[in-house]
Amino acid sequence: MSVMTPTAPAPITPASTISLETATVRNWKPPIGLGVFAVIAMLLFTIGARSGVTIFRLSTDSDLIQLPALSADVTIVTIVVTVLLFALAAFSAWKTFQAKKTPLWLTVVFAALFLIAFLTWAAAGATIPVPGLLVGAVGLSAPLIFGALGGVISERVGIVNVAIEGQLLAGAFASAVVASITRQPIAGLLAAIVAGVLVSFVLAAFSIKYFVDQVIVGVVLNVLVIGLTSFLFTQLLSPNEALLNSPPRFPRLPIPILGEIPILGPVLFRQTIIIYIMYVAVAAVWFALFKTKWGLRLRAVGEHPQAADTVGINVNRTRFWNVALAGGIAGLGGAYFTLDSAGAFNKEMTAGAGFIALAAVIFGRWDPIRATLAALLFGFASNLQSVLSIVGSPVPSQFMLMLPYLVTIFAVAGLVGQVRAPAASGKAYIKS
């Protein structure tokens, strides 16, 4: 009788080896965009070639240090810059071919070179006051920045704030009436905050308590505020202009020494109190949003409200009061129109600034600092069309009026690409 001893199983040899490969992702949007603008520059500066010298004045008469004006030959500058633009576009294409991102510095340098060449070409034979151009850009950006800050807070907490336009307009109306009656611009400033908060209360009540679509509520609020302020302007303010629509304006408050620095002094430190409040607001919103417990809770509600609810955060109450805060900040932007810029209220005087502020929120990827920079870009485009019209640019006036909106469309559609909004933005939260 033989006993069979068990043998160990033979090792299994795989028929083929499985190798994992990393997919290569190339984003050709930046090099294509840069290439298109390089071609535009070439066509613009060759077909519409101009000769002469453009002078850039860098100092004002009150600057402590007087910088000499810069003279630029139009032909030389446009040719050199066009070559550099094609070189930067080619470098971006090479980085993309290597599956690498186009560096941010390259885009900034490209934009700066294009702008310098365009200004040199457009103002051939004239003088461009650089401090005045930048001062106007900061002023026109102020309501956009306040509106963008309100939009960032509101969307970070989960509410899409399409009503920024209405909040700006309500703030402008309330500040004009209250400041005219009291003769105190500070009182008008406080009234603008209250008006923005009241508009936000309506947005919050319908979207949070009654679960109405947030975009629809925002659009309806804009129409309501436009109609209401237009009616009151016609029936109340126009017949009593001296009493109700002649608000005192904030004076400029130059900061000693800092206000005398060339270029930066006039732009940043010879401003009104509203602009100084804007500086503080940008820093405060950024710090509070990313460095405090309040900001952490706010962002948690906007990203995952159910998880925030499980740790004891009252989601709807957090949303309600932060939307009100956002409206108050946007109301400050409305006060700029009547207490700083125009000096009186006019029908629909915000002229779509709320929608541009909303675009700045998206372009800035829901970040206060980036949204501020985006608003500054749009404000610069708005002021650029005014300055070039004054110096006699050959660019048609209709195109110059379109320029701020073209920059807005290109920035949001062309530069932003695919970005992720706060996950719960626009979604009502129903406690289970």
Beta strands, then each sheet from edge to edge (+ up, - down):
strand 1: 53-57
strand 2: 70-73
strand 3: 127-129
strand 4: 253-254
strand 5: 270-271
sheet 1: 2+ 1- 3-
sheet 2: 4+ 5-
end
